[in-house]
Amino acid sequence: MLKLVLADSQYIGIIQELANDIWWKYYSPIIGYKQVQYMLDKFYSDVAIKHQMFEKKHQFFIINWNKKNIGFISVEKQKNGKLFIHKFYILQSKANKGIGTKVFRKIIQMFQPKEVRLTVNRQNFKAINFYFKNKFIIEKVADFDIGNGFYMNDFVMVWKKKH
């Protein structure tokens, strides 16, 4: 059974544990060890997560499947009925089981957005295919300088509500 648990600062340790597990296993071959370490330090420190939660107003949800924490998602409500997904990660051992699609549908149900945007690494073929399956399209190619000589080489993808 799927539950999305709204995460506050008491869940930071769970988010960090999941991020470490997911990022090292999945992203090391894509972006390399040094960039994974840099991005985990930059985006998943206690201070960084609190900043995202409380200053940037990103809502984090722990993805709980059959009473186990298997991932997390963070979203930001934007103007004009738009939503931005900043993070959407599920343990590899739970991937390809339809859970991600259920999470996405639940987020759509909760927020009722007209449009959803996100960025995804251009080499992350599994995620890109997942988003295609869920009716996202590639809007543009973008490279984001994240400091220390590192870049996120992404697609910006968009989902639009059918009228």
C-alpha positions in Angstrom: 0.0 0.0 0.0 1.3 3.5 -0.9 1.4 6.4 1.5 3.0 9.8 0.9 4.1 11.2 4.3 4.6 14.9 4.5 8.1 15.4 5.7 9.3 18.1 8.1 12.7 18.5 9.7 12.3 15.3 11.8 12.5 13.4 8.5 15.8 14.9 7.3 17.8 11.8 8.3 15.4 9.5 6.4 15.7 11.8 3.3 19.5 11.8 3.6 19.7 8.0 4.0 17.5 7.4 1.0 19.4 10.0 -1.1 22.8 8.4 -0.2 21.6 4.9 -1.1 19.9 6.0 -4.4 22.5 8.5 -5.6 25.6 6.3 -5.0 24.1 3.2 -6.7 22.4 5.0 -9.6 24.2 8.3 -10.3 27.9 7.3 -9.9 28.1 5.7 -13.4 26.3 8.7 -14.9 28.0 11.7 -13.4 30.9 10.2 -11.5 31.9 9.8 -7.9 33.2 13.4 -7.3 30.0 15.0 -8.7 27.8 12.7 -6.6 29.7 13.6 -3.5 29.5 17.3 -4.3 25.8 17.2 -5.0 24.9 15.2 -1.9 26.9 17.6 0.2 25.4 20.7 -1.5 21.7 19.6 -1.7 21.3 17.1 1.1 23.0 18.6 4.2 20.8 19.4 7.1 21.1 23.1 6.3 20.3 22.6 2.6 17.2 20.5 3.2 15.9 22.9 5.9 16.5 25.8 3.5 14.5 23.9 0.8 11.7 23.1 3.2 11.3 26.3 5.1 12.7 29.1 2.9 12.0 27.9 -0.6 8.7 26.2 0.5 9.5 22.8 -1.2 7.1 20.2 0.2 8.9 16.9 0.8 7.0 13.6 1.0 8.5 10.3 2.0 7.3 7.5 -0.3 6.1 4.7 2.0 5.3 1.4 0.3 4.0 -1.5 2.5 5.2 0.3 5.6 8.8 0.8 4.2 10.3 4.1 3.2 11.4 3.5 -0.4 11.9 7.0 -1.7 11.0 10.7 -1.6 9.6 13.5 -3.7 9.8 17.3 -3.3 7.5 19.7 -5.1 7.0 23.4 -5.2 3.7 25.0 -5.9 4.1 27.9 -8.4 1.9 30.6 -9.8 -1.0 29.9 -12.2 -1.6 26.3 -11.2 1.9 25.1 -12.0 3.9 22.6 -10.0 7.7 22.0 -10.1 9.1 18.6 -9.1 12.5 19.2 -7.6 13.3 15.6 -6.5 11.7 12.3 -7.3 13.6 9.2 -6.2 12.8 5.6 -5.5 15.1 2.9 -4.4 16.3 0.8 -7.4 15.0 -2.4 -5.8 11.5 -0.9 -6.0 11.8 0.6 -9.5 9.8 -0.8 -12.4 6.9 -1.9 -10.2 4.4 0.9 -11.1 5.1 2.7 -7.7 6.4 5.9 -9.4 3.4 6.2 -11.6 1.1 5.8 -8.5 3.2 8.5 -6.7 2.9 10.9 -9.6 -0.9 10.3 -9.9 -1.3 10.9 -6.1 0.7 14.2 -6.4 -1.5 15.3 -9.3 -4.6 14.4 -7.3 -3.3 16.3 -4.2 -2.2 19.5 -6.0 -4.5 19.5 -9.1 -1.9 21.4 -11.3 -2.5 22.5 -14.8 1.2 21.9 -15.6 4.1 20.1 -14.0 7.8 20.8 -14.8 11.0 19.0 -13.8 14.6 18.6 -14.8 16.2 15.2 -15.5 19.7 14.3 -16.4 20.0 13.7 -20.1 21.8 10.4 -19.5 19.1 9.1 -17.0 17.3 7.0 -19.6 15.2 5.1 -17.1 13.8 8.3 -15.6 13.3 9.9 -19.0 11.3 6.9 -20.2 9.3 6.9 -17.0 8.3 10.5 -17.6 7.5 9.8 -21.3 5.2 7.0 -20.1 3.5 9.5 -17.8 2.8 11.9 -20.6 5.7 14.4 -20.1 7.4 15.9 -23.1 10.9 17.4 -23.4 10.5 21.2 -23.5 14.2 22.1 -23.8 17.8 21.2 -23.1 19.4 23.0 -20.3 22.8 23.0 -18.5 22.9 24.3 -15.0 26.1 25.4 -13.4 26.0 24.1 -9.8 29.4 25.3 -8.8 32.8 23.7 -8.3 33.2 23.1 -12.0 30.1 20.8 -12.1 27.1 21.1 -14.3 23.7 19.4 -14.4 23.2 18.5 -18.1 19.4 18.1 -18.1 16.2 18.0 -20.1 13.4 20.3 -18.9 10.3 18.2 -19.2 6.7 19.3 -18.9 3.3 17.6 -18.3 0.1 19.4 -19.1 -3.3 18.6 -17.8 -5.7 17.5 -20.5 -8.7 19.8 -20.9 
